[in-house]
Amino acid sequence: MLKKQQKMSNGVKAKSKKSNDHNHDDIRQDIRGLGVLIERVNDNVSFVAEQYEDIKQDVSSIKQDVSSIKQDVSSIKQTVDSHTETLGHHTEMIGSMKTDMEIMKTDIEFIKTSLKRKVDVEEFAVLERRVAALERG
């Protein structure tokens, strides 16, 4: 019986040793797998970091473009404001010219009416001759 117990004990030790070796191999494989995973994660983080830098440069470029556009819009606004002011002056001048034109039309109409009542030089000369002829005869 003692021999049987020793054999069993040796068998458990052998199994334990095999099991222990097996566990160490599993752990080593798990560690290798984790190493591969860590490498992949590091590669992905590096890739994301590169993309971040590219995006950062793009955003900086866009900010510069927007700043330039703001300056252009400001300049255009000033030009439009200036043109609006000039247009206001022109509108006033056109209104004044319209009033002056109405006065000129009235004056011309008056002159036309006055001229219709007057005799021109040639008609006056003809009338003088007729009156002179009537006075003689």
C-alpha positions as CSV (number, residue, x, y, z in Angstrom):
1,M,0.0,0.0,0.0
2,L,2.8,2.3,0.8
3,K,4.2,1.7,-2.7
4,K,0.8,2.4,-4.1
5,Q,0.6,5.7,-2.3
6,Q,4.1,6.6,-3.4
7,K,3.2,5.8,-7.0
8,M,0.1,7.9,-6.7
9,S,2.0,10.7,-5.1
10,N,4.6,10.5,-7.8
11,G,1.8,10.5,-10.4
12,V,0.2,13.6,-8.9
13,K,3.6,15.3,-8.9
14,A,4.2,14.3,-12.5
15,K,0.8,15.5,-13.4
16,S,1.3,18.6,-11.4
17,K,4.7,19.2,-13.1
18,K,3.1,18.6,-16.5
19,S,0.2,20.8,-15.6
20,N,2.6,23.4,-14.3
21,D,4.7,23.3,-17.5
22,H,1.5,23.5,-19.5
23,N,0.4,26.6,-17.5
24,H,3.7,28.3,-18.1
25,D,3.5,27.6,-21.8
26,D,0.0,29.1,-21.8
27,I,1.2,32.1,-19.9
28,R,4.1,32.6,-22.3
29,Q,1.7,32.4,-25.3
30,D,-0.7,34.8,-23.6
31,I,2.2,37.2,-23.0
32,R,3.3,36.9,-26.6
33,G,-0.3,37.5,-27.7
34,L,-0.4,40.6,-25.5
35,G,2.8,41.8,-27.0
36,V,1.4,41.5,-30.4
37,L,-1.8,43.4,-29.3
38,I,0.3,46.1,-27.7
39,E,2.3,46.5,-30.9
40,R,-1.0,46.8,-32.9
41,V,-2.3,49.4,-30.4
42,N,0.9,51.3,-30.6
43,D,0.8,51.3,-34.4
44,N,-2.8,52.5,-34.3
45,V,-2.0,55.2,-31.8
46,S,0.9,56.3,-34.0
47,F,-1.4,56.4,-37.0
48,V,-4.0,58.4,-35.1
49,A,-1.3,60.8,-34.0
50,E,-0.2,61.3,-37.6
51,Q,-3.7,61.9,-38.6
52,Y,-4.2,64.4,-35.7
53,E,-1.1,66.4,-36.9
54,D,-2.5,66.4,-40.5
55,I,-5.9,67.6,-39.2
56,K,-4.3,70.2,-37.0
57,Q,-2.4,71.6,-40.0
58,D,-5.6,71.6,-42.1
59,V,-7.5,73.4,-39.4
60,S,-4.7,76.0,-39.1
61,S,-4.8,76.5,-42.9
62,I,-8.6,76.8,-42.8
63,K,-8.3,79.4,-39.9
64,Q,-5.9,81.4,-42.1
65,D,-8.3,81.2,-45.0
66,V,-11.2,82.3,-42.9
67,S,-9.2,85.2,-41.5
68,S,-8.3,86.3,-45.1
69,I,-12.0,86.0,-46.1
70,K,-13.0,88.1,-43.1
71,Q,-10.6,90.8,-44.2
72,D,-12.0,90.6,-47.8
73,V,-15.6,90.8,-46.6
74,S,-14.7,93.8,-44.4
75,S,-13.1,95.6,-47.3
76,I,-16.1,94.8,-49.5
77,K,-18.5,96.1,-46.8
78,Q,-16.5,99.4,-46.7
79,T,-16.7,99.6,-50.5
80,V,-20.5,98.9,-50.4
81,D,-21.0,101.5,-47.6
82,S,-19.1,104.1,-49.7
83,H,-21.1,103.3,-52.8
84,T,-24.3,103.5,-50.8
85,E,-23.3,107.0,-49.6
86,T,-22.4,108.1,-53.1
87,L,-25.7,106.7,-54.4
88,G,-27.5,108.7,-51.8
89,H,-25.8,111.9,-53.0
90,H,-26.6,111.0,-56.6
91,T,-30.3,110.5,-55.7
92,E,-30.4,113.9,-54.1
93,M,-28.7,115.5,-57.2
94,I,-31.2,113.7,-59.5
95,G,-34.1,115.0,-57.5
96,S,-32.7,118.5,-57.7
97,M,-32.1,118.1,-61.5
98,K,-35.7,116.9,-61.9
99,T,-37.0,120.1,-60.1
100,D,-34.8,122.2,-62.3
101,M,-36.0,120.5,-65.4
102,E,-39.7,121.1,-64.4
103,I,-38.9,124.8,-64.0
104,M,-37.1,124.8,-67.4
105,K,-40.1,123.1,-69.1
106,T,-42.5,125.7,-67.6
107,D,-40.2,128.5,-68.8
108,I,-39.9,127.1,-72.3
109,E,-43.7,126.7,-72.5
110,F,-44.0,130.4,-71.5
111,I,-41.5,131.5,-74.1
112,K,-43.3,129.5,-76.8
113,T,-46.6,131.1,-76.0
114,S,-45.0,134.6,-76.0
115,L,-43.3,133.9,-79.3
116,K,-46.6,132.9,-80.9
117,R,-48.0,136.3,-80.1
118,K,-45.1,138.2,-81.6
119,V,-44.4,138.9,-85.2
120,D,-41.0,137.9,-86.6
121,V,-38.7,140.4,-88.4
122,E,-39.8,139.4,-92.0
123,E,-43.5,139.6,-91.2
124,F,-42.9,143.0,-89.6
125,A,-41.1,144.2,-92.8
126,V,-44.0,143.0,-95.0
127,L,-46.5,144.7,-92.7
128,E,-44.5,148.0,-92.8
129,R,-44.6,147.9,-96.6
130,R,-48.3,147.3,-96.7
131,V,-49.0,150.1,-94.2
132,A,-46.8,152.4,-96.2
133,A,-48.6,151.5,-99.4
134,L,-52.0,152.1,-97.7
135,E,-50.9,155.4,-96.4
136,R,-49.8,156.6,-99.9
137,G,-52.8,155.5,-101.6
